[in-house]
Amino acid sequence: MKKYIIASYLVFWFMVLGICGTASMVFHCPPVVMRILSNVCAWAPTIVLLVGFKKFCPGITVKQFYKKAFGGKISIATLLIAALLTVCATMGTVTILSIIKGEKLSSYFSLGTYPFWASFLFSITTGPTGEESGWRGYVRPYLNSKYSFFLASLLQGIIWAFWHTVLWFVDSDFMGLQMIPYILSNVIVMSGLCFIMNCFMEKHDNLVYAIVVHFCFNFLYCFIKADIWFYVILSVIYIVIIAVLCLIKAKQARTQIAEKDQL
């Protein structure tokens, strides 16, 4: 798994700096072309997985891998809960920020750079479909088999967050000391998203849950005008979510132990 993670990091960073960097600085491509290229870069984890599939997943075919990844039963109710939890975390952050600053909630939203349908299309074809085969389809089961729910989810979040390192410096509006809370927020929020995904996927082992959670987070982000305090508040909310999910898992574990003792 270490080789897969290293390869995914290097391929992604090379694609961002090599492809997007060249397109921007040499060819001066328009924003829509840059957005398409950034979406292509987001597929690095899947590209690496498929190119090295025989080495990373010996003994099974690509078809078998995806059949297992999407084989779990999907509950519409739990899928909606996972989606709403992600949406509410973001909307709650904006609401709290607007109250603290005494500004209208609407002032934190814009129609975005692209039409609604384009934002939807760009959001679904970037991380949600491009990354999840690797991070949740391959890495998540491996870490879950080695570690506890808490540690496995945390490691997934840290690995996923630092994969974005290059974007923190080439695709961010923050500089200087503001980079510290921005980077910390990225690690905390992505870890929180991993906790949400892992929590629901432990019972419903289907990659659709990860894709939906990832999409809900990315899609809303297209319309939010965020400053550094948005990330600070969002981090606090996700720390609360992580704590609540861990308490729920601990309670479930105690209940299972009690039931076994009664048998």
TAVEN-V906231 format. One record per run of one state. SS is the DSSP state (H for helix, E for strand, - for the rest). FROM is the first residue (numbers start at 1). LEN is the number of residues. If there is no record, write none. Layout:
ss->SS from->FROM len->LEN
ss->SS from->FROM len->LEN
This chain:
ss->- from->1 len->1
ss->H from->2 len->24
ss->- from->26 len->5
ss->H from->31 len->11
ss->- from->42 len->2
ss->H from->44 len->8
ss->- from->52 len->1
ss->H from->53 len->4
ss->- from->57 len->5
ss->H from->62 len->8
ss->- from->70 len->6
ss->H from->76 len->26
ss->- from->102 len->3
ss->H from->105 len->4
ss->E from->109 len->1
ss->- from->110 len->6
ss->H from->116 len->15
ss->- from->131 len->1
ss->H from->132 len->15
ss->- from->147 len->2
ss->H from->149 len->15
ss->- from->164 len->1
ss->H from->165 len->6
ss->- from->171 len->7
ss->H from->178 len->26
ss->- from->204 len->3
ss->H from->207 len->15
ss->- from->222 len->2
ss->E from->224 len->1
ss->- from->225 len->3
ss->H from->228 len->35
ss->- from->263 len->1
